[in-house]
């Protein structure tokens, strides 16, 4: 085990910033602080205005179709759930499937047949299609049921890079990027993230 004296030869770098671990502004605080409450205006969530956000996001799926887009979007969030990551980042991870499916019939068939398999599994267990199952915990049961399928393995494998290689998601997860050129994380707050 090395001591601090032995580590003093590490390349000096700027101190790592500390990530705030809890929200500092609530919805009520935002409304109160913005002055909207004093003039009688309330803030309505986007989900209320749009219905289901997955519906609005999935409309861009022209090759696979809107229904397939919704399934892929909900599936992405169920496989890698992060409450603080906006839906648009999950969409950015799954929307390339639509363009790729337009050029690759084998991929198109894998995705569409996989969604059929997913819905069949959901019907068998809950008598509903996958996206109509209201609770995430129940949808995860369906996903575990098809976990060995090539469809599930393809989606899960692609999401690792599609979601986590998005630099806009890095800060939301507490990842501050490469540190080797700054001397590493050991003396720069390597343990300041709380989601691991």
C-alpha positions as CSV (number, residue, x, y, z in Angstrom):
1,X,0.0,0.0,0.0
2,X,1.4,3.4,-1.0
3,X,1.5,6.3,1.3
4,X,0.9,9.9,0.4
5,X,4.6,10.6,0.5
6,X,5.3,8.1,-2.2
7,X,2.4,9.4,-4.3
8,X,3.7,13.0,-4.3
9,X,5.5,12.4,-7.6
10,X,2.1,12.1,-9.4
11,X,1.5,14.6,-12.1
12,X,-0.2,17.6,-10.6
13,X,-3.5,18.6,-12.0
14,X,-6.4,20.7,-11.1
15,X,-8.5,19.6,-8.2
16,X,-11.6,17.6,-9.2
17,X,-14.9,19.4,-8.6
18,X,-17.3,17.9,-6.2
19,X,-20.6,16.8,-7.6
20,X,-23.6,17.9,-5.7
21,X,-25.4,14.7,-4.6
22,X,-28.9,16.0,-4.2
23,X,-31.3,18.3,-6.0
24,X,-31.1,21.8,-4.7
25,X,-34.2,23.1,-6.3
26,X,-37.6,21.6,-6.0
27,X,-40.5,22.1,-8.4
28,X,-42.3,24.2,-5.7
29,X,-39.1,26.2,-5.1
30,X,-38.8,26.9,-8.9
31,X,-42.3,28.1,-9.1
32,X,-42.0,30.2,-6.0
33,X,-38.6,31.7,-7.0
34,X,-39.6,32.4,-10.6
35,X,-42.5,34.6,-9.7
36,X,-44.9,32.4,-11.7
37,X,-46.9,31.6,-8.6
38,X,-47.5,35.2,-7.8
39,X,-49.2,35.8,-11.2
40,X,-51.2,32.6,-11.1
41,X,-49.3,30.6,-13.6
42,X,-48.4,27.0,-12.9
43,X,-45.9,24.8,-14.6
44,X,-47.3,21.7,-16.2
45,X,-45.0,18.8,-16.9
46,X,-44.1,17.9,-20.5
47,X,-45.6,14.4,-20.0
48,X,-49.0,16.1,-19.2
49,X,-48.8,18.2,-22.4
50,X,-47.7,15.5,-24.7
51,X,-49.3,12.5,-23.2
52,X,-46.7,9.8,-23.0
53,X,-43.2,11.3,-23.9
54,X,-42.3,8.0,-25.7
55,X,-45.2,8.7,-28.1
56,X,-43.7,12.1,-29.1
57,X,-40.1,10.8,-29.4
58,X,-41.0,7.7,-31.3
59,X,-42.7,9.5,-34.1
60,X,-39.4,9.8,-36.0
61,X,-39.2,6.1,-36.5
62,X,-40.2,5.9,-40.2
63,X,-38.7,2.5,-41.1
64,X,-39.5,0.5,-38.0
65,X,-42.7,2.5,-37.2
66,X,-43.8,4.5,-34.2
67,X,-44.9,1.5,-32.2
68,X,-41.4,-0.1,-32.6
69,X,-39.8,3.2,-31.6
70,X,-41.9,3.4,-28.4
71,X,-41.0,-0.2,-27.5
72,X,-37.2,0.4,-28.1
73,X,-37.4,3.6,-26.1
74,X,-39.1,2.1,-23.1
75,X,-36.9,-1.0,-23.3
76,X,-33.8,1.2,-23.2
77,X,-34.9,2.9,-20.1
78,X,-35.9,-0.4,-18.5
79,X,-32.5,-2.0,-19.3
80,X,-30.4,0.9,-18.1
81,X,-32.7,2.9,-15.7
82,X,-31.5,6.3,-14.7
83,X,-34.2,8.7,-13.3
84,X,-32.0,11.8,-13.8
85,X,-31.3,11.1,-17.5
86,X,-33.8,12.7,-19.9
87,X,-35.7,10.7,-22.4
88,X,-34.0,12.4,-25.3
89,X,-30.7,10.7,-24.4
90,X,-32.3,7.3,-24.5
91,X,-33.8,8.3,-27.8
92,X,-30.4,9.2,-29.1
93,X,-29.2,5.7,-28.2
94,X,-32.0,3.9,-30.0
95,X,-32.9,6.1,-33.0
96,X,-30.0,4.9,-35.1
97,X,-31.8,1.6,-35.4
98,X,-34.4,3.1,-37.6
99,X,-31.8,4.4,-40.2
100,X,-29.8,1.2,-40.0
101,X,-32.9,-0.9,-40.5
102,X,-33.7,1.0,-43.7
103,X,-30.4,-0.3,-45.1
104,X,-30.1,-3.7,-43.5
105,X,-33.1,-6.0,-43.9
106,X,-31.5,-8.6,-41.5
107,X,-31.4,-6.0,-38.7
108,X,-34.9,-4.9,-39.5
109,X,-36.2,-8.4,-39.2
110,X,-34.2,-9.0,-36.0
111,X,-35.7,-5.9,-34.4
112,X,-39.3,-6.4,-35.6
113,X,-39.3,-10.2,-34.7
114,X,-37.7,-9.3,-31.4
115,X,-40.5,-6.9,-30.6
116,X,-43.0,-9.6,-31.5
117,X,-41.2,-12.0,-29.1
118,X,-41.2,-9.3,-26.4
119,X,-44.9,-8.7,-26.8
120,X,-45.7,-12.4,-26.8
121,X,-43.7,-12.8,-23.6
122,X,-45.6,-9.9,-22.0
123,X,-48.9,-11.3,-23.2
124,X,-48.1,-14.7,-21.7
125,X,-47.2,-13.2,-18.3
126,X,-49.4,-10.1,-18.0
127,X,-52.0,-10.3,-20.8
128,X,-50.7,-7.0,-22.2
129,X,-48.2,-5.8,-24.7
130,X,-44.8,-4.7,-23.2
131,X,-45.3,-0.9,-23.3
132,X,-48.8,-1.2,-21.8
133,X,-47.4,-2.8,-18.6
134,X,-47.5,0.2,-16.2
135,X,-44.8,-0.8,-13.7
136,X,-41.1,-1.0,-14.6
137,X,-40.6,-3.9,-12.2
138,X,-43.1,-6.0,-14.2
139,X,-41.6,-5.0,-17.6
140,X,-38.2,-6.1,-16.2
141,X,-39.7,-9.6,-15.6
142,X,-40.7,-9.7,-19.3
143,X,-37.2,-8.6,-20.3
144,X,-35.6,-11.3,-18.1
145,X,-37.8,-13.8,-19.9
146,X,-36.3,-13.0,-23.3
147,X,-32.8,-12.2,-22.0
148,X,-31.1,-15.0,-23.9
149,X,-32.6,-13.9,-27.3
150,X,-30.4,-12.3,-30.0
151,X,-32.8,-9.3,-30.0
152,X,-32.3,-8.6,-26.3
153,X,-28.5,-9.1,-26.5
154,X,-28.3,-6.8,-29.5
155,X,-30.2,-4.0,-27.8
156,X,-28.5,-4.3,-24.5
157,X,-25.0,-4.5,-26.1
158,X,-25.6,-1.5,-28.3
159,X,-27.1,0.6,-25.5
160,X,-23.8,0.3,-23.5
161,X,-22.1,2.5,-26.1
162,X,-25.2,4.3,-27.4
163,X,-26.1,5.7,-24.0
164,X,-22.9,5.8,-22.0
165,X,-20.6,7.2,-24.8
166,X,-22.8,10.3,-25.0
167,X,-20.8,13.1,-23.5
168,X,-23.9,15.0,-22.6
169,X,-24.7,12.1,-20.2
170,X,-21.3,12.0,-18.6
171,X,-21.9,14.8,-16.1
172,X,-25.4,13.5,-15.2
173,X,-23.7,10.3,-14.1
174,X,-20.9,12.1,-12.3
175,X,-18.2,11.1,-14.8
176,X,-15.8,13.9,-15.5
177,X,-14.0,12.4,-18.5
178,X,-10.5,11.2,-18.9
179,X,-8.1,11.9,-16.0
180,X,-4.8,10.1,-16.9
181,X,-3.4,13.3,-18.3
182,X,-4.2,15.1,-15.1
183,X,-2.6,12.5,-12.8
184,X,-5.5,10.1,-12.4
185,X,-8.4,10.1,-10.0
186,X,-6.7,8.9,-6.8
187,X,-6.0,12.4,-5.4
188,X,-8.8,14.1,-7.4
189,X,-12.0,12.8,-5.8
190,X,-12.3,9.3,-7.5
191,X,-15.0,8.4,-5.0
192,X,-17.2,11.4,-5.2
193,X,-19.9,9.8,-7.3
194,X,-22.7,8.1,-5.4
195,X,-24.4,5.9,-8.1
196,X,-21.7,3.2,-8.2
